[in-house]
Amino acid sequence: MFGKSKLALALVLALSAPAFAADTPGVTATEIKIGGVFPFSGPASSIGLVGRGVLAYVQLINDRGGINNRKINYIAMDDAYSPPKAVEHIRKLVDGDEVAFIFSQLGTAGNTATAKYLAMKGVPSIAVVSGSSKFTNVQDYPLTTTGLVSYDVEGQIYAKYLSRMVPTGKYAILYQNDDLGKDYVNAFRLFLKSDFDKRVVPAAYEVTEPTVDSQVVNLKSSGAEARSSLRERQNSPLRPSARRRKSAGSRR
């Protein structure tokens, strides 16, 4: 779901542009200051590794001399997958550190919470690590660009695949109860059209739930022949429920 090479290319293209004047906030003759926010801790800490990857790539660029004779000062903050913390960190990066722009902020909820503030401040948020389709709406998110394929496109790919592999079966969908999961479910709805209600059994869970055992039991009793789990790659409640999912007997 996350293309590291694409994200790296986006960073290089952003920094190679000649649009950065010497008086631009966060830009000097020798440095460009950039901010990022990732879940290095908390329930989504495993996908916080994306931020570690960005930091490593920035170090590689700097070791090779930087871009346009400028080194990158990349300031990465930990929001623990919490939107209020994301807002707090973005405000510090913009008002305190005076970054030129935000690069690769991770998480749909966090990006949603900070987008209006960044737009008000005129600070771009480039290659956000979220595939939520709403970030492609230029009117609502004028200074935001995405770094992932949209979740609705991915969802329709999964729906097409399942329709080919299990053409008459019922599908159980276990999804994260936020924009990420809802985009995927909606993609199945768009693909299956009038057959959605007859062939799909969705069950939502909150990222803070310790397990999803009850949802898995309900999905198992639905008689579904195929299962799809739509969530961030994280230390989620899905992990302690792995054995129960396996015993459900449905195809992954």
C-alpha positions, 0 to 999 in steps of 0.5 A: 500500500505504501510505495517507498520509491514514489515517496522518495521521488516526490521528495526529490521533485519537491526539493528540486523545484526552483520556487524556493526563494531565500526569504521563504520560511524554512529556507536559507542558502544552505538548508531547507527545513521540512516537517513530518508527523508519524505514529512512532508510538501508540496503536499504529507504531508499526507503520511509524516505520514509514517515518524512519524510512523517510529519515533514512532517505533524507540522510542519504540525500544529505550524505550525497551533498543535498539538493541544489547545494542545500541540506535537508533539515527534516523534523519528524514528530510523533503523534502516536496516531492521535489527531489532537497530537498531530495538530499540536505538532503541526502548529509547532512545526509551522509556528515554532520551527518555521518549516517550508512545508510538511512532507509525508504526514501519516494517517488519514485522521491526523491529516484531516485534523491539520489540513485547514490550519496548514491551508490557512497558514499557506503551508503545503502538505506534500505526499501525505501517507493516506489514500483517502479519496477526500484529499484529492478534492482540490477545493477542500484540500488546496495545498495537499497532495497524496502519496498513495493510491486512493483506498477506493481504487484499491478497494475496487481492485480487491472487489474485482479479484474476489468476484473472479475467485468467488463469483457467487459467494458472500464476502465478510469485510472487517474494517477499521471504523474511519475514513480508511475502512469506509473508503474500502467498503464504499468501493465494494459497494460501487463495484457490486452495486445492487448485489452489495447488501446481499453479498457483503457482510461488513463489521467495523472495529475501533483502532483502540479496541483490544481485540476483534473477537466478537466481530470475527465470531459474527462474521463467521456465523454469516456464512461468508466464503471470503474475508477481507481485512481493511485497516492500517498495518499496525499493532491492531486488535486483529493480531490477538484475534489471528487464531480466531480468524483462522478458525473461521474457515473463510478464505483470506 
